[in-house]
């Protein structure tokens, strides 16, 4: 294995750690709600505080993607995480002033958005097409791992107030920024002129728009299940909170494994889009079964819910890889920024809408049925007949008798591990 072969796994590991550090506070702050309420905030006010990082995240994603396209991933990741760490330090200092703390958390979310815009772009450049699905699947475990780390650390650290968990998170972001600066190297850009010409305007065709729309629609079943699974088990099936929490923690681990498995499947299938379409259909089926089982009062609805917790998180890595590959290196940062923005916008809207349905006359069956309808709408939006990933150039040359180098196809960008 040459230096490039070894370095790509180092880059993936550091990028994964950086994204986990960002996801800890971007999606894990709900675990600080008890501490926020002890500080004197109402539940509604605490809810506003915990969504502040998401507001900053959505505001900055596309800008960070454009910066990564222009200046590279290393500088974007290190600067963004460093800024997030500084903003979290300021938030810890402002814990007695909720409005100022919220503003600092918005700034932290904006800085941490860099990991979502640039991290996927690193994988596009460092990994060959035949293993890119696996690499992206590994990277996409960062969200459940970051949330899980927050669940483990935040409640005990918040016993003495909000300052300690925010300070620890700031240190994690600063450490991740340092590791990026020391160990991450941007992929070679020898092919940049050709790639830029080939991907001059990927949004002139509907492929990326359809991928963004399908991915956003699939967020609805994911966040409907993820937000209300605990209370569903407690209220509807009389589970105690500790048992339900352990079961859902196992589901989160299984969901992370499912993202990796989906990536490996797409590598072996030679396309991201057919697996994505099939997974979207599976999401629709499991949500429909959950709605039917809940309406019938069947005990089997619990098992279906746990399966849904795994299936609904599976499409994420497939969609991200497809978006990055279709956009090409010259546009991948911006395209992934748009992808994340659309998904996070839907993630903000879906839980309150589902909560309103659950609290109405339709209850859980209606909420799950509506989520199934969103999954069904996503299936035909996944483009068909495109997205075939190319084989490694070395394999093509071998089949051609090594007479001349194979020309890259237009659906994937060159990798630094390839000649």
LUMKOL-995954 format. One line per 4 residues: number of its first residue (from 1); their letters; for each residue x, y, z of N, C-alpha, C. Coordinates in steps of 0.1 Angstrom, whole numbers, always signed. Layout:
// LUMKOL-995954
NUM> a> X/Y/Z/X/Y/Z/X/Y/Z | ...
// end
This chain:
// LUMKOL-995954
1> xxxx> +8/-12/+0/+0/+0/+0/+9/+12/+0 | +7/+22/-10/+15/+33/-10/+10/+44/-1 | +17/+56/+0/+14/+66/+9/-1/+71/+7 | -5/+73/-5/-18/+78/-8/-29/+68/-3
5> xxxx> -26/+55/-4/-35/+45/+0/-37/+45/+15 | -26/+47/+23/-27/+48/+37/-33/+61/+42 | -30/+72/+35/-34/+85/+40/-49/+86/+39 | -56/+80/+29/-70/+82/+27/-78/+78/+40
9> xxxx> -73/+67/+47/-80/+62/+59/-77/+72/+70 | -65/+78/+71/-63/+88/+81/-72/+100/+79 | -73/+104/+67/-82/+115/+63/-96/+112/+67 | -100/+100/+64/-114/+96/+68/-116/+96/+83
13> xxxx> -106/+91/+90/-108/+90/+105/-108/+104/+111 | -99/+113/+107/-99/+127/+112/-112/+134/+108 | -116/+132/+96/-128/+139/+92/-140/+134/+99 | -141/+121/+102/-152/+115/+110/-152/+121/+124
17> xxxx> -140/+122/+130/-139/+128/+144/-143/+143/+144 | -140/+150/+133/-144/+164/+132/-159/+165/+131 | -165/+156/+123/-180/+157/+122/-187/+153/+134 | -181/+143/+142/-187/+139/+155/-187/+151/+164
21> xxxx> -176/+158/+165/-175/+170/+173/-185/+180/+170 | -187/+183/+157/-198/+192/+153/-212/+187/+156 | -214/+174/+154/-228/+169/+156/-231/+169/+171 | -221/+168/+180/-224/+168/+194/-233/+179/+198
25> xxxx> -229/+192/+194/-237/+203/+199/-247/+207/+189 | -246/+204/+176/-256/+207/+166/-269/+199/+168 | -268/+187/+172/-279/+178/+174/-281/+173/+188 | -271/+175/+197/-272/+169/+210/-276/+178/+221
29> xxxx> -278/+191/+218/-282/+200/+229/-295/+197/+236 | -305/+190/+229/-317/+186/+237/-314/+179/+250 | -302/+172/+251/-299/+166/+264/-295/+176/+275 | -294/+189/+271/-292/+199/+281/-305/+206/+286
33> xxxx> -316/+202/+280/-329/+208/+283/-332/+208/+299 | -330/+197/+306/-332/+197/+320/-323/+208/+327 | -311/+209/+323/-302/+220/+329/-307/+234/+325 | -312/+235/+313/-317/+248/+309/-330/+252/+317
37> xxxx> -338/+242/+320/-350/+245/+328/-346/+247/+343 | -336/+241/+348/-331/+244/+361/-326/+258/+362 | -321/+263/+351/-316/+277/+351/-327/+287/+351 | -339/+283/+349/-350/+292/+350/-358/+294/+337
41> xxxx> -354/+287/+326/-361/+288/+313/-373/+279/+313 | -383/+284/+306/-395/+275/+304/-391/+264/+293 | -400/+254/+291/-397/+244/+281/-396/+250/+268 | -405/+259/+265/-405/+266/+251/-392/+274/+249
45> xxxx> -387/+281/+260/-375/+289/+258/-363/+279/+257 | -363/+268/+264/-352/+259/+263/-352/+253/+249 | -364/+250/+243/-364/+245/+230/-359/+255/+220 | -361/+268/+222/-355/+278/+213/-340/+278/+214
49> xxxx> -334/+276/+226/-320/+276/+228/-313/+264/+220 | -320/+252/+221/-313/+241/+216/-314/+240/+200 | -323/+248/+194/-323/+248/+180/-314/+259/+174 | -308/+267/+183/-299/+278/+178/-288/+273/+169
53> xxxx> -281/+262/+172/-270/+258/+163/-275/+254/+150 | -287/+248/+149/-293/+244/+136/-296/+257/+127 | -300/+268/+134/-302/+280/+126/-289/+285/+120 | -278/+285/+128/-265/+289/+122/-261/+279/+112
57> xxxx> -263/+266/+114/-259/+256/+104/-265/+258/+91 | -278/+260/+90/-285/+262/+78/-281/+275/+71 | -277/+285/+79/-274/+298/+73/-260/+298/+66 | -251/+289/+70/-237/+289/+66/-233/+277/+56
61> xxxx> -242/+267/+55/-238/+255/+48/-233/+258/+33 | -241/+265/+26/-237/+268/+12/-225/+276/+11 | -223/+286/+19/-211/+294/+19/-199/+286/+22 | -199/+277/+32/-188/+269/+35/-185/+260/+23
65> xxxx> -196/+254/+17/-193/+246/+5/-186/+253/-6 | -190/+266/-9/-184/+274/-19/-169/+276/-15 | -167/+279/-3/-153/+281/+2/-144/+268/+0 | -150/+257/+3/-143/+244/+1/-140/+242/-14
69> xxxx> -149/+245/-23/-147/+244/-37/-135/+253/-42 | -134/+264/-35/-124/+274/-40/-111/+272/-33 | -110/+270/-20/-98/+270/-13/-94/+256/-7 | -103/+247/-8/-99/+233/-3/-105/+230/+11
73> xxxx> -105/+217/+14/-112/+212/+25/-105/+215/+38 | -91/+214/+38/-84/+215/+51/-86/+228/+57 | -85/+239/+50/-86/+252/+56/-100/+255/+60 | -110/+250/+53/-124/+252/+57/-127/+244/+70
77> xxxx> -123/+232/+71/-126/+224/+83/-119/+230/+95 | -106/+234/+94/-99/+239/+105/-104/+252/+110 | -107/+261/+100/-112/+274/+104/-126/+273/+110 | -134/+265/+104/-148/+264/+108/-149/+258/+122
81> xxxx> -141/+247/+125/-142/+241/+138/-135/+250/+149 | -125/+257/+145/-119/+267/+154/-128/+278/+158 | -136/+283/+148/-146/+293/+151/-157/+288/+160 | -161/+275/+157/-171/+269/+165/-167/+268/+180
85> xxxx> -154/+263/+182/-149/+262/+195/-149/+276/+202 | -145/+286/+196/-144/+299/+202/-159/+304/+205 | -168/+301/+197/-182/+306/+199/-188/+298/+211 | -184/+285/+212/-189/+277/+224/-183/+282/+237
89> xxxx> -170/+286/+236/-164/+292/+248/-172/+305/+252 | -176/+313/+242/-184/+325/+245/-197/+321/+251 | -203/+311/+245/-216/+306/+250/-216/+302/+265 | -205/+295/+268/-203/+290/+282/-202/+302/+292
93> xxxx> -195/+313/+287/-193/+325/+295/-206/+332/+297 | -215/+331/+287/-228/+338/+287/-240/+330/+292 | -237/+319/+300/-248/+310/+304/-258/+317/+312 | -255/+328/+319/-265/+335/+327/-273/+344/+319
97> xxxx> -270/+346/+306/-278/+355/+297/-282/+347/+285 | -294/+342/+286/-299/+332/+276/-299/+338/+262 | -302/+350/+260/-303/+356/+246/-289/+356/+240 | -279/+361/+248/-265/+361/+243/-260/+347/+241
101> xxxx> -263/+338/+250/-259/+324/+248/-264/+319/+235 | -277/+322/+233/-283/+317/+220/-276/+322/+208 | -273/+335/+208/-265/+341/+197/-252/+334/+195 | -245/+331/+206/-232/+324/+205/-234/+310/+199
105> xxxx> -245/+304/+203/-248/+290/+198/-251/+291/+183 | -258/+301/+178/-260/+303/+164/-247/+304/+157 | -237/+312/+162/-224/+314/+156/-216/+301/+156 | -218/+293/+167/-211/+280/+168/-217/+271/+157
109> xxxx> -230/+271/+155/-236/+262/+145/-231/+267/+131 | -229/+280/+129/-224/+284/+116/-210/+280/+113 | -202/+280/+124/-188/+275/+122/-188/+260/+120 | -196/+253/+128/-196/+238/+127/-202/+233/+114
113> xxxx> -209/+242/+107/-214/+238/+94/-204/+234/+84 | -191/+238/+86/-180/+235/+77/-178/+220/+76 | -181/+212/+87/-178/+198/+86/-187/+191/+77 | -199/+196/+75/-209/+190/+66/-207/+193/+52
117> xxxx> -202/+206/+49/-199/+210/+36/-186/+205/+30 | -176/+203/+38/-163/+199/+33/-159/+185/+36 | -165/+179/+46/-161/+165/+50/-165/+155/+39 | -177/+156/+33/-180/+147/+22/-172/+150/+9
121> xxxx> -168/+162/+7/-159/+165/-4/-146/+158/-3 | -140/+157/+9/-128/+150/+11/-129/+136/+6 | -140/+129/+9/-142/+115/+5/-142/+114/-10 | -149/+123/-16/-150/+123/-31/-136/+124/-37
125> xxxx> -127/+131/-31/-114/+133/-37/-104/+122/-33 | -105/+116/-21/-95/+107/-16/-99/+92/-20 | -111/+89/-22/-115/+75/-23/-120/+72/-38 | -115/+61/-43/-119/+56/-56/-134/+53/-56
129> xxxx> -140/+53/-67/-155/+51/-68/-159/+37/-62 | -150/+27/-64/-154/+14/-60/-155/+12/-44 | -150/+22/-37/-151/+21/-22/-156/+34/-16 | -161/+43/-24/-166/+56/-19/-179/+54/-11
133> xxxx> -187/+45/-15/-199/+42/-8/-196/+38/+7 | -187/+29/+8/-183/+25/+22/-177/+36/+30 | -169/+44/+23/-163/+56/+30/-173/+66/+35 | -183/+69/+26/-193/+78/+29/-202/+73/+40
137> xxxx> -205/+60/+39/-213/+53/+49/-207/+54/+63 | -194/+52/+64/-186/+54/+76/-187/+68/+81 | -185/+78/+72/-186/+92/+76/-200/+95/+81 | -210/+90/+75/-224/+94/+79/-228/+87/+92
141> xxxx> -220/+79/+98/-222/+74/+112/-220/+85/+122 | -214/+97/+117/-210/+107/+127/-223/+113/+134 | -234/+114/+127/-246/+120/+134/-250/+111/+146 | -253/+98/+144/-257/+91/+156/-246/+90/+166
145> xxxx> -234/+89/+162/-223/+88/+172/-221/+101/+180 | -223/+113/+173/-222/+126/+180/-234/+127/+189 | -246/+123/+185/-257/+124/+194/-255/+115/+206 | -250/+103/+203/-248/+93/+214/-238/+98/+224
149> xxxx> -227/+105/+219/-217/+110/+228/-223/+121/+237 | -231/+130/+231/-238/+140/+238/-247/+134/+249 | -254/+123/+246/-263/+117/+255/-255/+111/+267 | -243/+107/+265/-235/+101/+275/-228/+112/+284
153> xxxx> -224/+123/+278/-216/+133/+285/-224/+145/+291 | -234/+150/+283/-241/+162/+287/-248/+161/+300 | -257/+151/+302/-265/+151/+315/-256/+151/+328 | -246/+142/+329/-237/+143/+341/-229/+156/+342
157> xxxx> -224/+161/+331/-216/+173/+331/-224/+185/+334 | -237/+185/+331/-246/+197/+334/-251/+198/+348 | -246/+188/+356/-251/+189/+370/-248/+202/+377 | -236/+208/+374/-232/+220/+380/-235/+232/+371
161> xxxx> -243/+231/+361/-246/+242/+352/-242/+239/+338 | -245/+249/+329/-243/+247/+315/-229/+249/+310 | -221/+256/+319/-207/+260/+314/-198/+248/+311 | -199/+237/+320/-190/+226/+318/-192/+219/+305
165> xxxx> -204/+215/+302/-206/+207/+289/-203/+216/+277 | -206/+229/+277/-202/+237/+266/-187/+239/+265 | -180/+240/+276/-166/+241/+276/-159/+228/+271 | -164/+216/+275/-159/+204/+270/-161/+203/+255
169> xxxx> -173/+207/+250/-175/+206/+236/-166/+216/+228 | -164/+227/+234/-154/+237/+228/-140/+231/+226 | -136/+224/+237/-123/+217/+236/-123/+206/+225 | -134/+199/+224/-134/+188/+214/-133/+194/+200
173> xxxx> -140/+206/+198/-140/+212/+185/-126/+218/+182 | -119/+224/+192/-106/+229/+190/-96/+218/+187 | -97/+206/+194/-88/+195/+192/-90/+189/+178 | -103/+189/+174/-106/+184/+160/-100/+193/+150
177> xxxx> -101/+206/+152/-95/+216/+143/-80/+214/+142 | -73/+212/+153/-59/+210/+153/-55/+197/+146 | -63/+186/+147/-60/+174/+140/-61/+175/+125 | -72/+183/+121/-74/+185/+107/-62/+193/+101
181> xxxx> -57/+203/+108/-46/+211/+103/-33/+203/+102 | -32/+193/+112/-19/+185/+112/-20/+174/+102 | -31/+167/+101/-31/+154/+94/-39/+154/+81 | -48/+163/+79/-56/+163/+66/-48/+170/+55
185> xxxx> -48/+164/+44/-43/+170/+32/-54/+170/+21 | -55/+181/+14/-65/+182/+4/-61/+172/-8 | -71/+166/-14/-68/+157/-26/-60/+165/-37 | -53/+158/-45/-46/+164/-56/-56/+170/-65
189> xxxx> -52/+182/-71/-61/+189/-80/-55/+189/-94 | -47/+179/-98/-42/+178/-111/-52/+178/-122 | -64/+172/-118/-75/+171/-128/-85/+183/-127 | -82/+193/-119/-92/+203/-117/-97/+210/-129
193> xxxx> -88/+214/-139/-94/+221/-151/-103/+212/-159 | -100/+199/-161/-109/+191/-168/-122/+189/-160 | -120/+187/-147/-132/+184/-138/-141/+197/-138 | -135/+209/-137/-143/+221/-137/-151/+223/-150
197> xxxx> -145/+219/-161/-152/+221/-174/-163/+211/-175 | -160/+198/-170/-170/+188/-171/-182/+191/-162 | -180/+198/-151/-191/+200/-142/-194/+215/-140 | -193/+222/-151/-195/+237/-151/-208/+241/-145
201> xxxx> -218/+234/-148/-231/+238/-142/-240/+226/-140 | -237/+218/-130/-245/+206/-128/-260/+208/-125 | -264/+220/-121/-277/+223/-118/-286/+226/-130 | -279/+226/-142/-287/+229/-154/-295/+216/-158
205> xxxx> -292/+205/-153/-300/+193/-155/-308/+190/-142 | -319/+182/-142/-327/+180/-130/-321/+170/-120 | -310/+163/-123/-306/+152/-115/-304/+157/-100 | -295/+167/-98/-293/+172/-85/-305/+177/-78
209> xxxx> -313/+184/-85/-326/+189/-79/-334/+178/-74 | -335/+167/-82/-343/+156/-78/-337/+148/-66 | -324/+147/-66/-318/+141/-54/-320/+149/-41 | -319/+162/-42/-321/+171/-31/-335/+169/-26
213> xxxx> -345/+169/-35/-359/+169/-31/-362/+155/-25 | -357/+144/-31/-360/+131/-25/-354/+130/-11 | -341/+135/-10/-335/+134/+3/-343/+142/+14 | -347/+154/+10/-355/+162/+20/-368/+155/+24
217> xxxx> -375/+148/+14/-387/+141/+17/-385/+130/+27 | -373/+123/+25/-370/+111/+33/-366/+115/+48 | -364/+128/+50/-361/+133/+64/-374/+132/+72 | -386/+133/+66/-398/+133/+74/-400/+120/+81
221> xxxx> -400/+108/+75/-401/+96/+83/-390/+94/+93 | -377/+98/+89/-366/+96/+98/-368/+104/+111 | -372/+117/+110/-374/+125/+122/-387/+123/+129 | -397/+118/+122/-409/+114/+129/-407/+103/+138
225> xxxx> -400/+93/+133/-396/+81/+142/-386/+85/+153 | -376/+92/+149/-365/+96/+158/-370/+105/+169 | -379/+114/+166/-384/+123/+176/-394/+117/+186 | -403/+108/+181/-414/+104/+189/-413/+89/+193
229> xxxx> -402/+82/+190/-402/+68/+193/-402/+66/+208 | -394/+74/+216/-394/+72/+230/-408/+74/+237 | -414/+85/+233/-427/+88/+239/-438/+78/+235 | -436/+73/+222/-446/+63/+217/-444/+50/+226
233> xxxx> -432/+46/+228/-430/+33/+236/-436/+35/+251 | -433/+47/+256/-438/+50/+270/-453/+52/+271 | -458/+60/+262/-473/+63/+263/-482/+52/+258 | -478/+47/+247/-487/+37/+240/-485/+23/+244
237> xxxx> -473/+20/+248/-470/+5/+252/-465/+4/+266 | -465/+14/+274/-462/+13/+288/-448/+8/+291 | -439/+12/+283/-425/+9/+286/-420/+19/+296 | -410/+15/+305/-404/+25/+313/-393/+32/+305
241> xxxx> -390/+44/+309/-381/+53/+302/-367/+47/+300 | -362/+40/+311/-348/+35/+310/-348/+23/+299 | -357/+15/+300/-358/+3/+290/-359/+9/+276 | -368/+18/+274/-370/+24/+261/-357/+31/+256
245> xxxx> -351/+38/+265/-338/+45/+261/-328/+35/+257 | -326/+24/+264/-316/+14/+260/-320/+7/+246 | -332/+5/+244/-337/-1/+231/-334/+8/+220 | -336/+21/+222/-334/+31/+211/-320/+34/+209
249> xxxx> -311/+32/+219/-297/+34/+218/-292/+22/+209 | -297/+10/+211/-293/-1/+202/-298/+1/+188 | -310/+7/+186/-315/+11/+173/-305/+21/+166 | -300/+31/+174/-291/+40/+168/-278/+34/+163
253> xxxx> -273/+24/+171/-261/+17/+166/-264/+9/+154 | -276/+3/+153/-279/-5/+142/-281/+4/+130 | -287/+16/+132/-288/+26/+121/-275/+30/+115 | -265/+32/+124/-252/+35/+119/-246/+24/+110
257> xxxx> -248/+12/+115/-243/+0/+107/-251/-1/+94 | -264/+3/+94/-272/+2/+82/-266/+12/+71 | -262/+24/+76/-256/+33/+66/-243/+28/+60 | -235/+21/+68/-223/+15/+62/-227/+4/+52
261> xxxx> -236/-5/+56/-240/-16/+47/-246/-10/+34 | -254/+1/+35/-259/+6/+23/-248/+11/+13 | -238/+17/+19/-227/+22/+11/-219/+10/+4 | -217/+0/+12/-210/-12/+6/-219/-18/-5
265> xxxx> -232/-19/-3/-241/-24/-13/-240/-15/-26 | -239/-2/-25/-238/+6/-37/-225/+5/-44 | -214/+3/-36/-201/+0/-43/-202/-13/-51 | -208/-23/-46/-208/-36/-53/-218/-35/-64
269> xxxx> -229/-28/-63/-239/-27/-73/-234/-18/-85 | -224/-9/-82/-219/+0/-92/-228/+12/-95 | -237/+15/-86/-246/+26/-87/-251/+30/-73 | -253/+43/-71/-259/+48/-59/-274/+48/-60
273> xxxx> -279/+51/-72/-293/+55/-73/-303/+43/-72 | -299/+31/-78/-309/+20/-76/-310/+16/-61 | -299/+15/-54/-301/+12/-39/-308/+23/-32 | -306/+36/-36/-313/+46/-29/-328/+45/-32
277> xxxx> -332/+42/-44/-346/+41/-47/-353/+29/-40 | -345/+18/-39/-351/+6/-32/-352/+9/-17 | -342/+16/-11/-343/+19/+3/-354/+29/+6 | -357/+38/-3/-368/+47/-2/-381/+40/-2
281> xxxx> -382/+30/-11/-394/+21/-11/-395/+13/+2 | -384/+9/+8/-385/+1/+20/-389/+10/+32 | -385/+23/+31/-389/+33/+42/-404/+34/+41 | -409/+36/+29/-424/+37/+27/-431/+25/+32
285> xxxx> -426/+13/+29/-433/+1/+33/-433/+0/+49 | -422/+2/+55/-421/+0/+70/-430/+11/+77 | -430/+23/+71/-438/+34/+78/-453/+30/+76 | -457/+25/+64/-471/+21/+62/-475/+10/+72
289> xxxx> -466/+0/+73/-468/-11/+83/-470/-6/+97 | -461/+4/+100/-462/+10/+114/-475/+17/+116 | -480/+24/+106/-492/+31/+107/-504/+21/+109 | -504/+11/+101/-514/+1/+102/-514/-7/+115
293> xxxx> -502/-11/+119/-501/-18/+132/-505/-9/+144 | -502/+4/+143/-506/+13/+154/-521/+15/+154 | -527/+16/+143/-541/+18/+142/-549/+6/+147 | -543/-6/+145/-549/-18/+149/-546/-21/+164
297> xxxx> -537/-14/+170/-534/-16/+184/-526/-29/+185 | -518/-33/+175/-511/-46/+175/-498/-44/+183 | -495/-54/+192/-482/-54/+199/-470/-54/+189 | -472/-59/+177/-461/-60/+167/-457/-46/+163
301> xxxx> -465/-36/+165/-461/-22/+162/-448/-18/+168 | -445/-24/+180/-432/-21/+187/-420/-26/+179 | -421/-38/+174/-410/-44/+166/-409/-36/+153 | -420/-32/+147/-420/-24/+134/-413/-11/+137
305> xxxx> -417/-5/+148/-410/+8/+151/-395/+7/+152 | -390/-3/+159/-376/-5/+160/-369/-7/+147 | -376/-15/+138/-371/-17/+124/-371/-3/+117 | -382/+4/+119/-383/+17/+112/-371/+27/+116
309> xxxx> -367/+26/+129/-356/+34/+134/-343/+31/+127 | -342/+19/+122/-330/+15/+114/-331/+19/+100 | -343/+15/+94/-344/+17/+79/-345/+32/+75 | -351/+40/+84/-353/+54/+79/-340/+62/+79
313> xxxx> -330/+57/+86/-317/+65/+86/-308/+60/+75 | -312/+49/+68/-303/+42/+59/-300/+50/+46 | -309/+58/+41/-306/+64/+27/-296/+76/+27 | -293/+81/+39/-285/+93/+40/-272/+93/+32
317> xxxx> -264/+83/+35/-251/+82/+29/-252/+79/+14 | -261/+72/+10/-263/+69/-5/-266/+82/-12 | -275/+90/-6/-278/+103/-13/-267/+113/-13 | -259/+114/-2/-248/+123/-2/-237/+119/-12
321> xxxx> -235/+106/-13/-225/+101/-23/-229/+104/-37 | -242/+101/-40/-247/+104/-53/-246/+119/-57 | -249/+127/-47/-249/+142/-50/-234/+146/-52 | -225/+142/-44/-211/+146/-46/-205/+141/-59
325> xxxx> -209/+128/-63/-203/+123/-75/-209/+129/-87 | -222/+132/-87/-228/+139/-99/-223/+153/-100 | -221/+160/-89/-217/+174/-89/-202/+175/-94 | -194/+165/-91/-180/+166/-94/-172/+174/-84
329> xxxx> -159/+173/-85/-150/+180/-75/-152/+195/-75 | -155/+201/-87/-155/+216/-88/-168/+221/-81 | -178/+213/-80/-191/+218/-74/-195/+210/-62 | -188/+200/-57/-192/+191/-47/-195/+199/-34
333> xxxx> -187/+209/-30/-189/+216/-18/-202/+223/-18 | -205/+230/-28/-218/+238/-29/-230/+228/-30 | -228/+217/-37/-239/+208/-38/-243/+201/-25 | -232/+198/-18/-234/+192/-5/-240/+202/+5
337> xxxx> -236/+215/+4/-242/+225/+12/-257/+226/+9 | -261/+226/-3/-275/+227/-7/-282/+214/-1 | -276/+203/-2/-282/+190/+3/-285/+191/+18 | -274/+196/+25/-276/+197/+40/-286/+207/+44
341> xxxx> -286/+218/+36/-296/+229/+39/-310/+224/+38 | -313/+217/+27/-327/+212/+25/-331/+202/+35 | -321/+193/+39/-325/+183/+49/-327/+189/+63 | -318/+198/+66/-320/+204/+79/-332/+213/+80
345> xxxx> -336/+219/+69/-348/+227/+69/-360/+218/+72 | -360/+206/+65/-371/+197/+68/-370/+191/+82 | -358/+189/+87/-357/+184/+100/-362/+193/+111 | -362/+206/+108/-368/+216/+117/-383/+216/+117
349> xxxx> -388/+214/+105/-403/+215/+103/-410/+202/+106 | -404/+190/+104/-411/+178/+105/-415/+175/+120 | -407/+176/+130/-411/+172/+143/-424/+180/+148 | -424/+193/+147/-436/+200/+152/-448/+197/+144
353> xxxx> -447/+194/+131/-458/+191/+123/-463/+177/+127 | -454/+167/+129/-458/+154/+133/-464/+155/+147 | -459/+163/+156/-464/+164/+169/-478/+169/+169 | -481/+179/+160/-495/+184/+159/-504/+173/+155
357> xxxx> -500/+164/+145/-508/+153/+141/-511/+143/+152 | -500/+140/+160/-501/+131/+171/-511/+136/+181 | -510/+149/+184/-519/+155/+194/-533/+157/+190 | -536/+156/+177/-549/+157/+172/-557/+144/+172
361> xxxx> -568/+144/+165/-576/+132/+165/-570/+120/+158 | -561/+123/+149/-556/+111/+141/-545/+104/+149 | -538/+110/+159/-529/+103/+167/-517/+98/+159 | -510/+88/+165/-498/+82/+159/-501/+76/+146
365> xxxx> -512/+69/+144/-515/+63/+130/-514/+73/+119 | -520/+85/+121/-521/+95/+110/-507/+100/+108 | -499/+103/+119/-486/+108/+118/-477/+99/+110 | -478/+86/+113/-469/+76/+106/-474/+74/+92
369> xxxx> -487/+75/+89/-492/+74/+76/-487/+86/+67 | -487/+98/+73/-482/+109/+65/-467/+108/+62 | -460/+103/+72/-446/+101/+70/-443/+90/+59 | -452/+80/+58/-451/+70/+47/-454/+77/+34
373> xxxx> -463/+86/+33/-466/+93/+21/-455/+101/+16 | -447/+108/+25/-435/+115/+21/-425/+105/+16 | -423/+94/+22/-414/+84/+16/-418/+79/+2 | -431/+77/+0/-436/+73/-13/-433/+84/-23
377> xxxx> -435/+96/-20/-433/+107/-29/-418/+108/-33 | -409/+103/-24/-395/+104/-27/-390/+93/-37 | -398/+82/-38/-393/+71/-46/-392/+75/-61 | -402/+81/-67/-401/+84/-82/-391/+96/-84
381> xxxx> -388/+104/-74/-379/+115/-75/-365/+111/-77 | -361/+99/-72/-347/+94/-73/-345/+91/-88 | -335/+98/-94/-333/+96/-109/-330/+82/-112 | -335/+78/-124/-333/+64/-129/-324/+65/-141
385> xxxx> -316/+55/-143/-308/+55/-156/-296/+63/-155 | -292/+69/-144/-280/+77/-143/-273/+72/-130 | -261/+77/-128/-254/+75/-115/-246/+62/-115 | -244/+56/-127/-235/+44/-127/-221/+48/-124
389> xxxx> -215/+43/-114/-201/+47/-111/-191/+40/-119 | -180/+47/-122/-171/+40/-131/-161/+31/-123 | -155/+22/-130/-146/+13/-124/-132/+20/-123 | -123/+15/-115/-110/+21/-114/-103/+21/-128
393> xxxx> -95/+31/-130/-89/+32/-143/-79/+21/-145 | -73/+16/-134/-64/+5/-135/-71/-8/-140 | -83/-10/-135/-91/-22/-140/-94/-21/-155 | -98/-9/-159/-101/-6/-173/-89/-9/-182
397> xxxx> -77/-4/-177/-65/-6/-185/-62/-21/-186 | -64/-28/-175/-61/-43/-175/-69/-50/-185 | -82/-46/-186/-91/-53/-195/-88/-49/-210 | -82/-37/-211/-79/-33/-225/-65/-37/-229
401> xxxx> -59/-46/-221/-45/-51/-224/-35/-40/-221 | -38/-31/-213/-29/-20/-209/-23/-12/-221 | -32/-11/-231/-27/-4/-243/-27/+11/-241 | -37/+17/-234/-38/+31/-231/-47/+34/-219
405> xxxx> -45/+45/-213/-53/+48/-201/-68/+50/-205 | -76/+45/-195/-90/+47/-197/-95/+61/-194 | -104/+66/-202/-109/+80/-199/-120/+79/-188 | -120/+88/-178/-130/+88/-168/-144/+91/-173
409> xxxx> -154/+84/-167/-167/+87/-171/-172/+100/-164 | -183/+105/-168/-187/+118/-163/-195/+117/-149 | -197/+105/-144/-205/+105/-132/-197/+104/-119 | -184/+104/-120/-176/+103/-108/-163/+111/-111
413> xxxx> -157/+117/-100/-145/+125/-102/-133/+116/-99 | -121/+120/-104/-109/+112/-102/-105/+112/-88 | -99/+102/-84/-94/+100/-70/-79/+101/-70 | -73/+106/-59/-58/+107/-58/-52/+93/-57
417> xxx> -60/+83/-55/-54/+69/-54/-53/+63/-68 | -59/+70/-78/-58/+65/-91/-48/+72/-100 | -42/+65/-110/-32/+72/-118/-38/+84/-125
// end
